[in-house]
């Protein structure tokens, strides 16, 4: 599959994202700067990486969500293309309306950077088919605003329609319903606060993030 990693001013996990994509998905994966009007031809996956886009000015992800490239990202998602937003990328997805809800300050108001345990809530997605239902995986977090919030009706819909993809085993940030990652209704857009791209090699302490990328590879493999 062909992968485009979007770079915003302040992105700091873009290199990690590109490395994971080249290692597991696409040796020719490339960066796309936020001022570009379009994506490379044939792009299958858009990866919105973590970091502090625009220095988290106004709100995390708020300005990045209005960057020129996001029109192309939205069009890509509307065509059924895959979009993965991690950490700040998840914040960009909620700010742009590609996913519901919002990410607010962590419960203890501290930046948190450590491994956490997630439970895979569903394997019926293009992002999780390589995992087992209910599998507990170890993935690192690195965020100050990872506390997922949505109104009761939205939470009920996410839960009822199986859109909660990952859930914290020990909630580190106060997210409602222990939510760590959600997908859109169509199933082609995933946002998650933990960093799977930082857990793809044993040298990094965990290979549990590989499942996200292996699932995507399987989803785009020829029948």
LORO-27857 format. One line per field, with one value per residue: z, y, x of N, C-alpha, C in turn; residue in one letter. Coordinates in Angstrom, 2 decimals. Example, Ala and Ser with C-alpha at 12.3 -4.5 7.8 and 13.67 -1.06 7.14 Angstrom:
! LORO-27857
n_pz <- (7.80:7.08)
n_py <- (-5.69:-2.25)
n_px <- (13.19:12.85)
ca_pz <- (7.80:7.14)
ca_py <- (-4.50:-1.06)
ca_px <- (12.30:13.67)
c_pz <- (7.80:7.87)
c_py <- (-3.30:0.03)
c_px <- (13.20:12.90)
code <- (A:S)
END
This chain:
! LORO-27857
n_pz <- (0.00:-0.46:1.33:2.91:5.00:6.90:7.50:9.90:11.10:14.00:14.32:15.82:15.81:13.32:12.01:13.33:12.53:9.76:9.65:10.77:8.89:6.55:7.30:7.69:5.84:3.40:1.46:0.07:1.39:2.12:3.19:3.41:3.11:5.05:3.62:1.09:-1.64:-2.41:-2.26:-2.81:-5.87:-5.90:-3.17:-0.37:2.42:4.75:7.15:10.07:12.18:15.61:17.92:18.30:16.75:15.31:17.75:19.56:19.70:20.40:20.38:20.82:17.74:16.43:14.59:12.72:11.68:9.87:7.88:4.46:3.34:4.59:3.33:1.19:2.61:3.84:1.54:0.62:2.70:2.38:-0.01:0.82:1.50:3.69:6.89:9.48:12.59:15.08:18.45:18.50:15.93:16.23:17.65:15.64:13.87:15.31:15.57:12.92:12.27:11.26:13.03:15.90:19.01:21.46:22.60:25.74:28.51:30.42:33.22:35.61:34.92:33.94:31.71:30.18:29.73:28.99:28.92:28.32:28.94:26.64:25.66:23.02:21.52:19.36:16.54:14.11:12.15:9.75:10.93:13.04:12.61:12.80:15.41:18.41:19.60:22.48:23.24:25.18:24.87:24.86:24.59:24.06:25.55:25.03:25.94:26.76:26.54:26.37:27.17:26.45:25.38:24.88:24.11:25.88:24.03:21.81:22.89:23.54:20.97:19.82:21.43:21.03:18.30:17.93:17.63:19.32:19.46:20.77:24.26:27.38:29.82:32.39:33.03:32.12:31.85:32.26:30.30:28.99:29.53:29.38:26.89:24.31:21.63:18.61:15.81:12.68:11.43:8.97:9.05:8.05:9.10:11.76:15.02:17.63:20.88:22.12:20.87:18.27:16.37:17.77:18.86:17.39:17.19:18.95:20.20:21.00:23.14:22.87:20.54:19.99:18.61:15.97:15.03:14.17:11.77:10.31:10.05:8.40:6.11:5.37:4.79:2.43:0.70:-2.41:-3.43)
n_py <- (-1.18:2.34:5.04:8.14:10.44:13.03:16.19:18.69:22.02:21.61:18.94:16.00:13.31:12.42:11.30:8.84:7.74:7.56:5.77:3.40:2.96:2.53:0.27:-1.68:-1.40:0.16:0.72:3.00:5.02:8.40:11.82:14.45:17.80:20.21:22.35:21.52:20.95:18.56:14.93:12.42:10.59:7.66:7.15:5.14:5.07:7.65:9.08:10.73:12.17:12.17:14.88:18.40:20.19:23.34:24.29:23.63:25.81:27.76:25.39:21.96:20.62:22.22:24.28:22.90:21.28:22.91:23.28:23.48:20.87:19.27:19.31:17.63:15.31:14.86:14.44:12.13:10.35:10.37:9.03:6.53:5.91:5.00:6.43:7.23:8.53:9.52:10.31:13.62:13.57:12.27:14.26:16.19:14.90:14.92:17.66:18.37:17.20:14.66:12.61:12.03:13.91:15.10:15.94:16.57:18.24:16.11:14.19:14.59:16.84:16.76:16.22:13.08:10.30:7.20:3.56:1.96:-0.21:-1.59:-2.73:-4.66:-3.97:-4.68:-6.78:-6.46:-4.59:-2.68:-1.96:-3.60:-6.34:-8.14:-8.66:-10.40:-10.80:-8.95:-8.99:-7.92:-5.33:-3.69:-0.37:2.74:5.96:9.54:12.35:15.42:16.20:14.07:13.19:11.77:12.99:13.15:13.97:12.47:11.17:10.74:9.08:6.87:6.07:5.45:3.29:1.54:0.97:-0.28:1.26:1.90:1.13:0.65:0.31:1.66:-0.32:0.38:3.35:6.18:8.90:9.87:9.54:9.24:6.30:4.85:5.16:4.75:4.71:5.28:4.58:5.77:5.69:4.37:2.92:3.37:5.31:5.88:6.99:7.34:7.70:6.45:5.39:3.44:3.32:3.60:1.20:-1.04:-2.56:-4.82:-3.70:-1.25:-1.84:-2.95:-4.85:-4.69:-2.80:-3.44:-4.83:-3.04:-2.02:-4.36:-5.25:-3.27:-3.70:-6.22:-5.54:-4.16:-5.89:-7.73:-9.68)
n_px <- (0.84:0.33:1.66:1.15:2.60:1.60:3.01:3.05:3.82:5.60:5.09:6.34:6.54:6.64:8.83:9.01:6.58:6.94:9.08:7.93:5.92:7.43:8.82:6.85:4.76:5.14:7.78:8.31:7.01:6.13:6.77:4.36:3.95:2.13:1.06:0.54:-1.72:-2.78:-2.75:-0.19:-0.41:-2.38:-2.37:-2.99:-3.13:-3.38:-1.40:-1.64:0.52:1.81:2.61:3.07:1.32:1.48:2.31:0.33:-1.30:-4.17:-6.08:-5.23:-4.47:-6.31:-5.62:-4.10:-6.08:-7.25:-5.48:-4.29:-3.84:-5.69:-8.14:-7.76:-7.25:-9.73:-11.29:-10.08:-10.78:-13.54:-13.75:-13.29:-10.73:-8.01:-7.37:-5.22:-4.90:-2.76:-2.32:-1.59:-2.51:-4.96:-6.28:-6.38:-8.11:-10.54:-10.93:-11.26:-13.61:-13.68:-13.77:-15.86:-16.32:-13.87:-10.54:-9.31:-7.57:-5.44:-6.58:-5.10:-3.77:-1.18:1.55:1.94:4.03:4.60:4.56:1.41:-1.41:-3.62:-6.86:-7.99:-10.89:-12.42:-12.02:-12.99:-12.20:-10.31:-8.00:-7.40:-7.54:-5.45:-5.09:-6.25:-9.58:-10.25:-7.62:-4.84:-2.61:0.61:1.35:2.99:2.19:2.14:1.27:-0.45:-2.99:-5.09:-7.51:-10.37:-13.49:-17.01:-20.43:-23.24:-24.99:-23.37:-21.37:-22.96:-23.70:-21.20:-20.44:-22.60:-22.50:-20.13:-17.79:-15.76:-12.52:-10.06:-9.42:-8.44:-6.80:-5.96:-6.96:-5.21:-5.66:-8.24:-10.18:-13.47:-15.35:-13.03:-11.88:-9.55:-9.14:-10.94:-13.10:-14.47:-17.90:-17.92:-15.62:-13.07:-11.46:-9.34:-8.71:-6.37:-4.94:-2.59:0.69:1.19:3.21:5.51:5.97:6.93:9.17:11.27:13.45:12.51:10.97:8.46:6.54:3.96:2.51:2.69:0.51:-1.49:-0.46:0.01:-2.56:-3.68:-2.14:-3.07:-5.68:-5.51:-4.39:-4.24:-7.07)
ca_pz <- (0.00:-0.52:2.57:3.00:6.38:6.85:8.42:10.29:11.96:15.36:14.35:16.30:15.67:11.90:11.66:13.83:11.67:8.46:9.85:10.93:7.61:5.60:7.81:7.69:4.85:2.10:1.46:-0.55:2.15:2.01:3.88:2.65:3.91:5.31:2.68:-0.20:-1.93:-2.72:-1.83:-3.92:-6.61:-5.45:-1.72:0.29:3.84:5.24:8.55:10.77:13.30:16.87:18.05:18.83:15.55:15.57:19.16:20.30:19.85:20.41:20.94:20.14:16.46:15.87:13.41:11.74:11.04:8.84:6.91:3.10:3.02:5.21:2.36:0.44:3.54:3.96:0.28:0.64:3.61:1.77:-1.07:1.45:1.80:5.10:7.61:10.83:13.36:16.37:19.41:17.91:14.74:16.72:17.94:14.34:13.31:15.99:15.25:11.52:12.11:10.70:14.14:16.89:20.34:21.63:23.56:26.67:29.41:31.25:34.51:36.62:34.34:33.69:30.51:30.54:28.73:29.54:28.32:28.93:28.41:25.93:25.27:21.67:21.70:18.18:15.46:12.86:11.51:8.92:11.75:14.18:12.26:13.13:16.85:18.89:20.37:23.90:23.50:25.88:24.25:25.50:23.64:24.84:25.37:25.23:25.69:27.85:26.29:25.81:27.90:25.43:25.84:23.92:24.79:26.16:22.85:20.98:23.58:23.37:19.58:19.63:22.09:20.42:16.93:17.90:17.11:20.26:18.95:21.85:25.55:28.40:30.92:33.56:32.40:32.64:31.60:32.57:29.14:29.23:29.18:29.16:25.44:23.85:20.17:17.99:14.35:12.15:11.12:7.77:9.43:7.35:9.82:13.16:15.86:18.91:21.58:22.20:19.67:17.77:15.58:18.71:19.42:16.26:17.25:20.31:20.74:21.58:24.33:22.52:19.13:19.93:17.64:14.62:14.61:13.43:10.42:9.62:9.71:7.23:4.96:4.96:4.27:1.07:-0.12:-3.46:-3.04)
ca_py <- (0.00:3.60:5.77:9.54:10.93:14.47:16.97:20.03:22.67:21.12:17.47:15.44:11.85:12.14:10.37:7.52:7.26:7.19:4.55:2.26:2.74:1.93:-1.04:-2.67:-1.19:0.77:1.20:4.32:5.97:9.72:12.96:15.45:19.03:20.61:23.37:20.90:20.92:17.22:13.78:11.70:9.70:6.29:7.02:4.26:5.43:8.93:8.96:12.00:11.76:12.91:16.06:19.60:21.00:24.78:24.53:23.48:27.14:27.79:24.07:20.93:20.16:23.11:24.99:21.88:20.79:23.87:23.38:23.15:19.44:18.55:19.14:16.41:14.19:14.64:13.84:10.76:9.58:10.25:8.02:5.24:5.72:4.84:7.54:6.88:9.69:9.10:11.37:14.89:13.23:12.02:15.58:16.81:14.24:15.40:19.08:18.50:16.58:13.30:11.75:12.81:14.10:16.02:15.54:17.67:18.05:14.91:14.33:15.13:18.06:16.56:15.48:11.69:9.60:5.89:2.47:1.65:-1.42:-1.39:-3.93:-4.59:-4.14:-5.33:-7.13:-6.30:-3.34:-2.78:-1.59:-4.51:-7.74:-8.97:-8.93:-11.27:-10.11:-8.86:-9.04:-6.78:-4.98:-2.60:0.70:3.94:7.23:10.75:13.44:16.24:16.38:12.81:12.85:11.76:13.42:13.37:14.05:11.13:10.55:10.27:7.93:5.75:5.61:4.80:1.99:0.69:0.62:-0.92:2.17:1.96:0.13:0.36:0.83:1.56:-1.25:1.27:4.65:7.11:10.32:10.25:9.41:8.63:4.88:4.31:5.13:5.06:4.83:5.10:4.65:6.38:4.71:3.60:2.02:3.64:6.35:5.52:7.90:6.74:8.48:5.72:5.44:2.13:3.42:3.53:-0.15:-1.96:-3.29:-5.25:-2.74:-0.14:-2.30:-3.67:-4.99:-4.83:-1.86:-3.99:-5.32:-1.99:-1.94:-5.64:-5.28:-2.41:-4.37:-7.27:-4.92:-3.65:-6.93:-8.24:-10.88)
ca_px <- (0.00:1.08:1.43:1.53:2.68:1.43:3.84:2.63:4.81:5.46:5.05:7.61:6.50:6.54:9.89:8.61:5.50:7.51:9.89:7.03:5.25:8.38:9.20:5.77:3.73:5.44:9.16:8.35:6.20:6.74:6.20:3.61:3.91:0.74:0.57:0.22:-3.16:-3.23:-1.97:0.45:-1.31:-2.42:-2.26:-3.95:-3.22:-2.87:-0.99:-1.50:1.36:1.76:3.45:2.43:1.10:1.33:2.57:-0.93:-1.91:-5.63:-6.39:-4.43:-5.01:-7.33:-5.11:-3.73:-7.31:-7.62:-4.39:-4.73:-3.82:-6.80:-9.23:-7.44:-7.41:-11.17:-11.75:-9.55:-11.62:-14.88:-13.64:-13.06:-9.32:-7.70:-6.74:-4.81:-4.44:-2.20:-2.04:-2.01:-3.29:-6.32:-6.84:-6.68:-9.30:-11.75:-11.09:-11.67:-14.92:-13.60:-14.18:-16.62:-15.76:-12.75:-9.51:-9.05:-6.44:-5.42:-7.26:-4.18:-3.21:0.23:1.96:2.21:4.83:4.94:3.78:0.12:-2.02:-4.89:-7.61:-8.55:-12.33:-13.00:-11.09:-13.75:-11.82:-9.11:-6.86:-7.22:-7.81:-4.30:-5.13:-7.31:-10.61:-9.96:-6.18:-4.26:-1.34:1.35:1.67:3.31:1.49:2.95:0.32:-0.97:-4.42:-5.56:-8.74:-11.44:-14.81:-18.10:-21.72:-23.77:-25.56:-22.26:-20.77:-23.88:-23.62:-19.90:-20.47:-23.61:-22.15:-18.82:-16.77:-14.64:-11.59:-9.12:-9.82:-7.40:-7.01:-5.85:-7.13:-4.20:-5.93:-9.62:-11.06:-14.76:-15.46:-11.67:-11.66:-8.20:-9.15:-12.25:-13.17:-15.70:-18.94:-17.57:-14.55:-11.80:-10.72:-9.08:-7.93:-5.98:-3.93:-1.31:1.53:1.60:4.44:6.63:5.97:7.00:10.42:11.60:14.42:11.76:10.28:7.23:6.21:2.50:1.93:2.75:-0.80:-2.21:0.09:-0.21:-3.99:-3.86:-1.55:-3.99:-6.91:-5.27:-3.78:-5.13:-7.82)
c_pz <- (0.00:0.65:2.46:4.47:6.33:7.91:8.64:11.04:13.39:15.45:14.90:16.30:14.21:11.45:12.12:12.93:10.33:8.58:9.95:9.62:6.61:6.02:7.54:6.55:3.46:2.14:0.87:0.16:2.20:2.86:2.91:3.56:3.95:4.35:1.31:-0.38:-2.18:-2.19:-3.03:-4.58:-6.06:-3.96:-1.18:1.73:4.07:6.73:9.10:12.07:14.55:16.86:18.65:17.67:15.93:17.06:20.04:20.54:19.63:21.08:20.17:18.87:15.77:14.60:12.32:10.99:9.91:7.84:5.53:2.83:3.56:4.29:1.54:1.33:3.70:2.70:0.18:1.52:3.02:0.65:-0.50:1.75:3.30:5.66:9.03:11.50:14.74:17.22:18.86:16.64:15.09:17.02:16.65:13.73:13.99:15.64:13.82:11.26:11.49:11.76:15.16:18.20:20.34:22.64:24.43:27.59:30.20:32.63:35.56:36.13:34.14:32.34:30.94:29.40:29.32:28.79:29.06:28.30:27.83:25.70:23.88:21.77:20.53:17.18:14.09:12.23:10.67:9.72:12.83:13.85:12.63:14.63:17.15:19.69:21.85:24.24:24.21:25.31:24.99:24.46:24.46:24.55:25.57:24.93:26.96:27.74:25.59:26.42:26.94:26.06:24.65:24.71:24.94:24.93:21.94:21.59:23.39:21.96:19.32:20.23:21.38:19.04:16.80:17.38:18.11:19.91:20.02:23.13:26.54:29.44:32.25:33.01:32.96:32.62:31.88:31.42:29.50:28.73:28.86:27.69:25.07:22.33:19.62:16.47:13.93:11.80:9.94:8.04:8.78:8.01:11.27:13.82:17.17:19.56:21.74:20.84:19.17:16.99:16.47:19.36:18.30:16.24:18.71:20.98:21.44:22.80:24.06:21.01:18.93:18.96:16.23:14.11:13.83:11.98:9.64:9.23:8.47:5.98:4.44:4.30:2.83:0.16:-1.21:-3.01:-3.68)
c_py <- (1.24:4.47:7.19:9.96:12.45:15.15:18.35:20.70:22.21:19.61:16.97:13.92:11.45:11.17:8.95:6.91:6.78:5.90:3.32:1.93:2.07:0.52:-2.09:-2.53:-0.83:1.36:2.60:5.34:7.33:10.76:13.82:16.66:19.59:21.65:22.80:20.84:19.52:16.16:13.15:10.74:8.28:6.08:6.13:4.68:6.81:8.77:10.37:11.72:12.61:14.10:17.21:20.57:22.44:25.09:24.39:24.83:27.04:26.53:23.05:20.47:21.13:23.82:23.99:21.37:21.69:24.13:22.96:21.65:18.71:18.43:17.88:15.18:13.85:13.97:12.39:9.87:9.36:9.22:6.61:4.94:5.67:6.07:7.07:8.13:9.25:10.31:12.73:14.66:12.91:13.34:16.31:16.20:14.71:16.87:19.29:17.88:15.19:12.25:12.61:12.98:15.08:15.43:16.73:17.33:16.76:15.20:14.99:16.38:17.98:15.88:14.07:11.01:8.28:4.81:2.30:0.37:-1.09:-2.74:-3.70:-4.94:-4.82:-5.65:-6.97:-4.94:-3.58:-2.49:-2.62:-5.99:-8.68:-9.29:-9.97:-10.44:-10.13:-8.90:-7.78:-6.54:-3.81:-1.60:1.95:5.11:8.37:11.93:14.19:16.44:15.14:12.32:12.92:12.10:13.52:13.42:12.64:10.42:9.99:9.04:6.70:5.19:4.89:3.40:1.03:0.19:0.04:-0.06:2.43:0.81:-0.30:1.02:0.64:0.51:-0.49:2.70:5.69:8.57:10.78:10.11:8.71:7.18:4.24:4.28:5.59:5.25:4.53:5.13:5.39:5.28:3.83:2.62:2.28:4.72:5.92:6.61:7.21:7.60:7.73:5.61:4.05:2.17:3.39:2.15:-1.18:-2.78:-3.63:-4.29:-1.57:-0.55:-3.07:-3.74:-5.03:-3.87:-2.38:-4.41:-4.32:-1.97:-3.23:-5.79:-4.46:-3.06:-5.47:-6.70:-4.44:-4.68:-7.39:-9.51:-12.11)
c_px <- (0.88:0.67:1.95:1.48:2.65:2.30:3.24:3.78:4.59:5.28:6.38:7.62:6.42:7.63:9.59:7.54:6.04:8.31:8.99:6.34:6.18:8.77:8.13:4.77:4.24:6.85:9.28:7.47:6.90:6.02:5.41:3.46:2.48:0.19:0.25:-1.30:-3.68:-2.29:-1.28:-0.53:-1.22:-2.31:-3.37:-4.21:-2.63:-2.61:-0.81:-0.74:1.15:2.70:2.67:2.20:0.76:1.50:1.35:-1.60:-3.41:-6.16:-5.55:-5.14:-5.94:-6.85:-4.72:-4.94:-7.76:-6.51:-4.89:-4.80:-5.04:-8.01:-9.01:-7.60:-8.89:-11.72:-11.30:-10.42:-13.01:-14.90:-13.43:-11.62:-9.07:-7.00:-6.46:-4.27:-4.01:-1.86:-2.49:-2.81:-4.73:-7.01:-7.21:-7.95:-10.57:-12.00:-11.59:-13.05:-14.88:-13.91:-14.92:-15.85:-14.60:-11.77:-9.18:-7.88:-6.57:-5.99:-6.37:-3.44:-1.69:0.44:2.35:2.96:5.29:4.17:2.45:-0.41:-3.40:-5.55:-8.18:-10.04:-13.00:-11.90:-11.76:-13.48:-10.57:-7.85:-6.53:-7.39:-6.66:-4.22:-6.20:-8.30:-10.26:-8.48:-5.71:-2.86:-0.71:1.82:1.99:2.36:2.47:2.04:-0.04:-2.46:-4.96:-6.86:-9.93:-12.79:-15.76:-19.40:-22.31:-24.34:-24.47:-21.60:-21.64:-23.80:-22.30:-19.89:-21.43:-23.26:-20.74:-17.70:-15.64:-13.71:-10.58:-9.62:-8.67:-7.78:-6.96:-5.81:-6.14:-4.62:-7.36:-10.60:-12.36:-14.77:-14.11:-11.29:-10.25:-8.15:-10.52:-12.10:-14.43:-16.70:-18.60:-16.42:-13.21:-10.96:-10.58:-8.28:-7.62:-4.91:-2.61:-0.63:1.93:2.91:5.69:6.72:5.96:8.28:10.74:12.57:13.73:10.95:9.01:7.09:4.69:1.83:1.92:1.38:-1.60:-1.76:-0.12:-1.69:-4.27:-3.29:-2.47:-5.23:-6.74:-4.61:-4.74:-5.83:-7.18)
code <- (X:X:X:X:X:X:X:X:X:X:X:X:X:X:X:X:X:X:X:X:X:X:X:X:X:X:X:X:X:X:X:X:X:X:X:X:X:X:X:X:X:X:X:X:X:X:X:X:X:X:X:X:X:X:X:X:X:X:X:X:X:X:X:X:X:X:X:X:X:X:X:X:X:X:X:X:X:X:X:X:X:X:X:X:X:X:X:X:X:X:X:X:X:X:X:X:X:X:X:X:X:X:X:X:X:X:X:X:X:X:X:X:X:X:X:X:X:X:X:X:X:X:X:X:X:X:X:X:X:X:X:X:X:X:X:X:X:X:X:X:X:X:X:X:X:X:X:X:X:X:X:X:X:X:X:X:X:X:X:X:X:X:X:X:X:X:X:X:X:X:X:X:X:X:X:X:X:X:X:X:X:X:X:X:X:X:X:X:X:X:X:X:X:X:X:X:X:X:X:X:X:X:X:X:X:X:X:X:X:X:X:X:X:X:X:X:X:X:X:X:X:X:X)
END
